[in-house]
Amino acid sequence: MSTAESMAGTAGTLGSAVGTTEAGTQDERRTPGLVPVAESLRSTERRPPEPPAEAPAPAAGRAWAFWRLLGSELGLTFRRPRNLTMLAVLGVVPIVIGVALRLVASEEGMGGLVQDVVGNSLMLTFVSFSFLVLLLMPVAVSVVAGDSIAGEAGAGTLRYLLAAPAGRTRLLLVKYLNAVVFAYAVTAVVALTALLTGLVLFPAGDVTLLSGTTISMADGLLRILIAVGYVGAGMAALAAVALALSTFTEVSIGAIAATMVLVIVCQVLRAIPELGSITPYLLPSKFTNFDAVLRSPIDFGSLRDGLLAFGAYIVLFGSIAWARFSGKDITS
């Protein structure tokens, strides 16, 4: 009996050990992903609460990227020796015109345009616009706007610009605004150099308008400012034409030449009396409407018609540029 009892006790001990081992094994083989409550509480106590994340501001980020890209484009444009040379040449032309008129004014019997300029220094600004707005100023604007897309494609940098989170529409808008700023810079350079040259070579004072009315010098300066805004808007419309042509080629000189050919063809068509019915719809025909400020009162109707034509050209050729550039396969 003692032996039997001993064997029974040993079996019970073994059974208890096996049960304990199985229970431990079951604890170790608990289902993955399920964490005991006590362990979860300990983990929570060890980890400090994370601060709430700030809401992202994608609109502000996009706006900052846009202005940064525009600033970069403006910096490149106004640092290029070619563009600075064009601005310098345009600044010299009013000086040459002023000196030439001053020399001619010494002769007797001169009247008309020469007499108007010699009589007042402010008139040299309007004379300079009349000489430059039909050819040299369009050349300068066409070079920058025509090179905007085609130049990047020809240099092989266009696809890298599009690889950045800029977007085609945003890049096209930046290129156009860059050309518009340069167009107004061209206009301001011509006006400023002509104004300073006129003040040095000719007397300052009251201005006699084309209508024969005399206005004060302050009023004359205000009219120059209006003319600068109008001529700049015309150059901005021409920049839209050059930008649209720039999206159709990878050779910038092609877009520049095509823009200038259009300007010259329009000038030729204006000179044909039989085609007078289409003259009001030609862009260069509106460039010289700035002379509306030389009438008393100012012919705002003429200025309004010109600005509407400029706006129509900007919308039309801007849409063409966007449609072409947004669906264009960029291979360079």
MARBAFI-61753 format. One record per residue (C-alpha): x, y, z. Coordinates in steps of 0.2 Angstrom, whole numbers, plus 5000, padded with zeros to 4 digits. Layout:
BEGIN
X | Y | Z
...
END
This chain:
BEGIN
5000 | 5000 | 5000
5014 | 5012 | 5004
5021 | 5008 | 4986
5004 | 5012 | 4978
5002 | 5027 | 4988
5019 | 5033 | 4983
5016 | 5030 | 4965
4999 | 5039 | 4966
5008 | 5054 | 4974
5021 | 5055 | 4961
5008 | 5054 | 4947
4999 | 5068 | 4955
5015 | 5079 | 4956
5019 | 5075 | 4938
5001 | 5080 | 4933
5002 | 5096 | 4942
5018 | 5100 | 4934
5012 | 5096 | 4917
4996 | 5107 | 4920
5007 | 5121 | 4925
5018 | 5119 | 4910
5003 | 5119 | 4898
4996 | 5134 | 4906
5013 | 5143 | 4904
5014 | 5137 | 4886
4996 | 5144 | 4883
5001 | 5161 | 4890
5016 | 5161 | 4879
5006 | 5156 | 4864
4993 | 5169 | 4866
4985 | 5176 | 4850
4996 | 5188 | 4841
4990 | 5206 | 4841
4981 | 5204 | 4858
4990 | 5213 | 4872
4985 | 5210 | 4890
4976 | 5224 | 4899
4990 | 5226 | 4912
5003 | 5227 | 4898
4993 | 5240 | 4889
4992 | 5251 | 4904
5010 | 5250 | 4908
5014 | 5255 | 4890
5002 | 5269 | 4891
5010 | 5275 | 4907
5028 | 5275 | 4899
5023 | 5285 | 4883
5020 | 5303 | 4886
5004 | 5310 | 4876
5009 | 5317 | 4859
5005 | 5335 | 4855
4991 | 5337 | 4842
4997 | 5339 | 4825
4995 | 5356 | 4817
4983 | 5357 | 4802
4993 | 5358 | 4785
4991 | 5374 | 4776
4992 | 5368 | 4757
4985 | 5385 | 4750
4999 | 5395 | 4759
5012 | 5383 | 4753
5006 | 5384 | 4735
5006 | 5403 | 4736
5023 | 5404 | 4743
5030 | 5392 | 4730
5022 | 5403 | 4716
5029 | 5419 | 4722
5046 | 5411 | 4725
5046 | 5404 | 4707
5041 | 5421 | 4700
5055 | 5430 | 4710
5067 | 5417 | 4703
5061 | 5421 | 4685
5062 | 5440 | 4688
5079 | 5438 | 4694
5085 | 5428 | 4680
5077 | 5440 | 4667
5084 | 5456 | 4674
5102 | 5448 | 4677
5103 | 5442 | 4659
5116 | 5453 | 4649
5105 | 5452 | 4633
5090 | 5459 | 4642
5100 | 5473 | 4651
5107 | 5478 | 4634
5090 | 5480 | 4627
5084 | 5491 | 4641
5100 | 5501 | 4639
5097 | 5503 | 4620
5079 | 5508 | 4623
5085 | 5521 | 4636
5098 | 5529 | 4624
5085 | 5531 | 4610
5076 | 5545 | 4619
5092 | 5554 | 4623
5097 | 5553 | 4604
5080 | 5560 | 4599
5081 | 5574 | 4612
5098 | 5579 | 4606
5093 | 5578 | 4588
5078 | 5589 | 4591
5088 | 5601 | 4601
5100 | 5603 | 4586
5086 | 5605 | 4574
5077 | 5618 | 4584
5091 | 5630 | 4582
5086 | 5632 | 4564
5073 | 5645 | 4560
5056 | 5641 | 4553
5054 | 5625 | 4562
5036 | 5621 | 4568
5024 | 5606 | 4572
5032 | 5592 | 4581
5049 | 5601 | 4584
5040 | 5616 | 4590
5030 | 5606 | 4602
5045 | 5597 | 4610
5056 | 5613 | 4611
5042 | 5622 | 4619
5040 | 5610 | 4633
5051 | 5596 | 4640
5037 | 5584 | 4644
5032 | 5582 | 4626
5048 | 5572 | 4622
5041 | 5557 | 4632
5026 | 5556 | 4620
5037 | 5559 | 4605
5049 | 5544 | 4611
5034 | 5533 | 4613
5028 | 5537 | 4595
5045 | 5532 | 4588
5048 | 5516 | 4599
5031 | 5509 | 4602
5029 | 5502 | 4584
5045 | 5492 | 4583
5059 | 5493 | 4596
5049 | 5491 | 4611
5039 | 5476 | 4603
5056 | 5468 | 4599
5062 | 5469 | 4617
5046 | 5462 | 4623
5045 | 5448 | 4610
5063 | 5442 | 4614
5059 | 5439 | 4633
5041 | 5432 | 4630
5046 | 5421 | 4615
5060 | 5414 | 4625
5050 | 5410 | 4640
5044 | 5392 | 4635
5054 | 5388 | 4619
5070 | 5394 | 4628
5068 | 5382 | 4642
5063 | 5367 | 4630
5078 | 5371 | 4619
5090 | 5371 | 4634
5083 | 5355 | 4641
5077 | 5363 | 4657
5058 | 5363 | 4654
5055 | 5345 | 4661
5065 | 5349 | 4676
5054 | 5364 | 4680
5039 | 5353 | 4678
5046 | 5339 | 4689
5045 | 5352 | 4703
5028 | 5353 | 4711
5024 | 5369 | 4701
5011 | 5362 | 4688
5010 | 5368 | 4670
4997 | 5381 | 4673
5006 | 5389 | 4687
5022 | 5389 | 4677
5014 | 5396 | 4662
5007 | 5410 | 4673
5024 | 5414 | 4680
5032 | 5415 | 4663
5018 | 5427 | 4657
5019 | 5438 | 4673
5038 | 5439 | 4671
5036 | 5445 | 4653
5023 | 5458 | 4658
5034 | 5465 | 4672
5048 | 5466 | 4659
5036 | 5475 | 4647
5032 | 5488 | 4660
5050 | 5490 | 4664
5054 | 5493 | 4645
5040 | 5506 | 4645
5046 | 5514 | 4661
5064 | 5515 | 4655
5058 | 5524 | 4639
5047 | 5536 | 4649
5060 | 5540 | 4662
5075 | 5543 | 4651
5064 | 5554 | 4639
5057 | 5564 | 4654
5075 | 5567 | 4661
5082 | 5571 | 4644
5068 | 5583 | 4641
5070 | 5592 | 4658
5089 | 5594 | 4654
5087 | 5600 | 4636
5071 | 5610 | 4635
5061 | 5621 | 4647
5049 | 5615 | 4659
5032 | 5623 | 4662
5014 | 5622 | 4656
5011 | 5610 | 4642
5001 | 5614 | 4626
4991 | 5599 | 4621
4986 | 5594 | 4603
4969 | 5602 | 4605
4978 | 5619 | 4609
4973 | 5619 | 4628
4987 | 5623 | 4640
4988 | 5612 | 4656
5000 | 5613 | 4671
5016 | 5603 | 4673
5008 | 5592 | 4687
4994 | 5588 | 4675
5006 | 5584 | 4661
5015 | 5572 | 4673
4999 | 5563 | 4677
4995 | 5561 | 4659
5013 | 5554 | 4656
5009 | 5541 | 4670
4992 | 5536 | 4661
5002 | 5534 | 4645
5014 | 5523 | 4653
5000 | 5512 | 4660
4992 | 5511 | 4643
5008 | 5507 | 4633
5013 | 5494 | 4646
4996 | 5486 | 4643
4999 | 5485 | 4625
5016 | 5477 | 4627
5008 | 5465 | 4639
4996 | 5460 | 4625
5010 | 5457 | 4613
5019 | 5447 | 4626
5003 | 5435 | 4627
5005 | 5433 | 4608
5024 | 5429 | 4609
5021 | 5417 | 4624
5008 | 5407 | 4614
5020 | 5405 | 4599
5033 | 5400 | 4611
5023 | 5385 | 4616
5023 | 5378 | 4598
5042 | 5377 | 4596
5058 | 5372 | 4605
5068 | 5386 | 4596
5066 | 5402 | 4604
5072 | 5412 | 4589
5057 | 5405 | 4579
5044 | 5411 | 4592
5053 | 5429 | 4592
5054 | 5430 | 4573
5036 | 5424 | 4571
5030 | 5438 | 4583
5039 | 5451 | 4574
5033 | 5445 | 4557
5015 | 5447 | 4564
5019 | 5465 | 4570
5027 | 5470 | 4553
5013 | 5462 | 4543
5000 | 5471 | 4554
5009 | 5488 | 4550
5009 | 5484 | 4532
4990 | 5480 | 4532
4987 | 5496 | 4541
4995 | 5506 | 4527
4983 | 5499 | 4514
4968 | 5510 | 4513
4957 | 5496 | 4505
4959 | 5485 | 4521
4953 | 5499 | 4532
4939 | 5488 | 4538
4951 | 5476 | 4547
4963 | 5489 | 4554
4953 | 5491 | 4571
4956 | 5473 | 4575
4975 | 5473 | 4572
4984 | 5474 | 4589
4998 | 5487 | 4583
4984 | 5499 | 4578
4980 | 5501 | 4596
4998 | 5505 | 4602
4997 | 5523 | 4597
4981 | 5527 | 4606
4990 | 5534 | 4620
4990 | 5551 | 4611
4972 | 5552 | 4619
4980 | 5560 | 4634
4986 | 5574 | 4623
4968 | 5580 | 4621
4957 | 5590 | 4633
4948 | 5582 | 4640
4957 | 5566 | 4639
4949 | 5554 | 4626
4945 | 5540 | 4638
4934 | 5532 | 4625
4949 | 5529 | 4614
4959 | 5522 | 4629
4945 | 5511 | 4634
4944 | 5503 | 4616
4962 | 5500 | 4616
4962 | 5492 | 4633
4948 | 5481 | 4628
4957 | 5475 | 4613
4972 | 5472 | 4623
4962 | 5462 | 4635
4954 | 5452 | 4621
4971 | 5447 | 4614
4978 | 5442 | 4631
4963 | 5431 | 4634
4963 | 5423 | 4617
4982 | 5420 | 4615
4983 | 5415 | 4634
4970 | 5402 | 4631
4979 | 5396 | 4616
4995 | 5395 | 4626
4987 | 5386 | 4640
4978 | 5373 | 4628
4994 | 5369 | 4619
5006 | 5369 | 4634
4994 | 5359 | 4646
4993 | 5345 | 4633
5010 | 5345 | 4626
5022 | 5331 | 4628
5038 | 5337 | 4636
5053 | 5328 | 4629
5067 | 5340 | 4633
END
